[in-house]
Amino acid sequence: YPSLYEGFGLPALEALASGTPVVASTDPALAEVVGDDAVRVAATDVEAIASGIARLLDDRSLRDDLARRGPLRARAFTWARTAARTLALYEAVRAR
């Protein structure tokens, strides 16, 4: 998922949740979502993207490790937590 611009990274999060190893860009939004539980590459570096994909194809241990860690990472991002944080932000703005 070597996105050049990402608002949040829901596709990458869905992949993590399903146990699919991810190659994602170093974009800050994606870095926040995938953390250290994906292979991160520069989105404009075609060789780095190809290398990241090759790493996952060639390294079963890495692939299995990321597949195991992905769902654990994804659990930190829930709709309930999102709603609670959004509500807290609205309440903070309203209180000003």
C-alpha positions as CSV (number, residue, x, y, z in Angstrom):
1,Y,0.0,0.0,0.0
2,P,2.5,2.6,-1.2
3,S,0.1,5.6,-1.0
4,L,1.4,9.1,-1.8
5,Y,-1.3,10.7,0.4
6,E,-3.4,9.0,3.0
7,G,-5.9,10.5,5.4
8,F,-6.0,7.5,7.6
9,G,-5.1,4.2,6.0
10,L,-8.2,2.1,6.4
11,P,-7.2,-0.4,3.6
12,A,-3.9,-1.1,5.4
13,L,-5.7,-1.5,8.7
14,E,-8.1,-3.9,7.1
15,A,-5.2,-5.9,5.7
16,L,-3.6,-6.0,9.1
17,A,-6.8,-7.1,10.8
18,S,-7.2,-10.0,8.3
19,G,-3.6,-11.2,8.9
20,T,-2.4,-10.1,5.5
21,P,1.3,-8.9,5.6
22,V,1.5,-5.3,4.4
23,V,4.0,-3.2,2.4
24,A,3.1,0.4,3.2
25,S,4.5,3.8,2.5
26,T,6.4,5.8,5.1
27,D,3.6,8.4,5.0
28,P,3.0,9.6,8.6
29,A,-0.7,8.5,8.5
30,L,0.2,5.0,7.4
31,A,3.1,4.8,9.8
32,E,0.7,5.6,12.6
33,V,-1.7,2.8,11.5
34,V,0.8,0.1,10.7
35,G,3.5,0.9,13.2
36,D,6.3,-1.7,13.1
37,D,3.9,-4.4,12.0
38,A,4.4,-3.9,8.2
39,V,7.3,-3.4,5.8
40,R,7.5,0.4,5.2
41,V,8.9,1.9,2.1
42,A,9.2,5.3,0.3
43,A,6.1,5.6,-1.9
44,T,8.0,7.2,-4.7
45,D,10.8,4.7,-4.7
46,V,9.9,1.9,-7.1
47,E,12.9,-0.2,-6.2
48,A,12.1,0.0,-2.5
49,I,8.5,-1.0,-3.2
50,A,9.7,-4.0,-5.3
51,S,12.2,-4.9,-2.6
52,G,9.6,-4.7,0.1
53,I,7.3,-7.0,-1.8
54,A,10.2,-9.4,-2.5
55,R,11.1,-9.5,1.2
56,L,7.6,-10.7,2.0
57,L,7.6,-13.2,-0.8
58,D,11.0,-14.6,0.0
59,D,11.1,-14.4,3.9
60,R,8.5,-16.8,5.3
61,S,9.5,-16.0,8.8
62,L,8.9,-12.3,8.3
63,R,5.6,-12.9,6.5
64,D,4.4,-15.2,9.3
65,D,5.5,-12.8,12.0
66,L,3.7,-9.8,10.3
67,A,0.6,-12.0,9.7
68,R,0.5,-12.8,13.4
69,R,1.2,-9.3,14.6
70,G,-1.2,-7.5,12.2
71,P,-4.5,-8.5,13.9
72,L,-3.0,-7.5,17.3
73,R,-2.1,-4.1,15.9
74,A,-5.5,-3.6,14.3
75,R,-7.3,-4.2,17.7
76,A,-6.0,-0.8,18.8
77,F,-8.2,0.9,16.2
78,T,-11.9,0.4,17.0
79,W,-14.9,2.3,15.9
80,A,-15.9,2.7,19.6
81,R,-12.5,4.3,20.4
82,T,-12.8,6.5,17.3
83,A,-16.3,7.7,18.3
84,A,-15.2,8.4,21.9
85,R,-12.2,10.4,20.8
86,T,-14.3,12.3,18.2
87,L,-16.9,13.2,20.9
88,A,-14.2,14.3,23.3
89,L,-12.7,16.6,20.6
90,Y,-16.2,18.1,19.9
91,E,-16.8,18.6,23.6
92,A,-13.4,20.3,24.0
93,V,-14.1,22.7,21.1
94,R,-17.6,23.4,22.4
95,A,-16.2,24.2,25.9
96,R,-13.9,27.0,24.5
